[in-house]
Amino acid sequence: MIERTKRGRDRVRQLTAADIDSTEMLLGVPAAYWLDLRGYDPVALAGKLKMPLLVLQGERDYNVTMEDFRDWQKLSGRKNVTLKSYARLDHHFEEGEGKSSDADYAVPRNIPRYVIDDIAAFVKRR
C-alpha cells in the first residue's frame, strides 16, 4: 500500500495542465482535483475577504495539523478574525485522548457543547 501511494504521489507531481480533462483517478480523486489544489492558498484567499472569519482547530487533528493552524495565525492581527484551537479535539471536532487515529472516526460522538457555544458566540457578535 505504501508503494502504491508513493506511485500515486509521484503521478500527481507529474500532472500538467494537459491532464485537466483526464478521467484517471489518482489516490482516489480525478486529476483535475490535484491540479486545482496547486494554485490554492486558503490563508491568502481568506486574507482578502472583508467578512468576519472564525477558524477552529482540533489539536489532535492529523489531517489539518497545528502547523496548518499556525499559517492561519497570520490573520490574527485582524479585528474580524477569531482563531481558536481545542486540545482534546480531532478532525471531526470529537473529543479524545492521545494521538488521534482513523479508528476514532468510526466511533459515533457528538461535537462538544463548548464548540457549539463558541460558534454561537461568534455568530451573535456579528
URRA-V859908 format. One record per backbone hydrogen bond with DSSP energy under -1.0 kcal/mol. CO is the residue of the C=O (numbers start at 1). NH is the residue of the N-H. Records with the same first field share a line. If there is no record, write none. Layout:
CO = NH + NH
This chain:
1 = 5
2 = 6
3 = 7
4 = 8
5 = 9
6 = 10
7 = 11
8 = 12
9 = 13
10 = 14
12 = 15
16 = 19
17 = 20
19 = 22
24 = 31
26 = 29
29 = 26
30 = 34
31 = 35
32 = 36
33 = 37
34 = 38
37 = 40
41 = 45
42 = 46
43 = 47
45 = 48
46 = 49
53 = 82
55 = 84
57 = 86
58 = 61
65 = 69
66 = 70
67 = 71
68 = 72
69 = 73
71 = 74
72 = 75
73 = 76
75 = 78
78 = 81
80 = 53
82 = 55
84 = 57
86 = 59 + 89
88 = 96
89 = 60
90 = 93
94 = 90
101 = 104
102 = 105
103 = 106
104 = 107
112 = 115 + 116
113 = 117
114 = 118
115 = 119
116 = 120
117 = 121
118 = 122
119 = 123
120 = 124
121 = 125
123 = 126
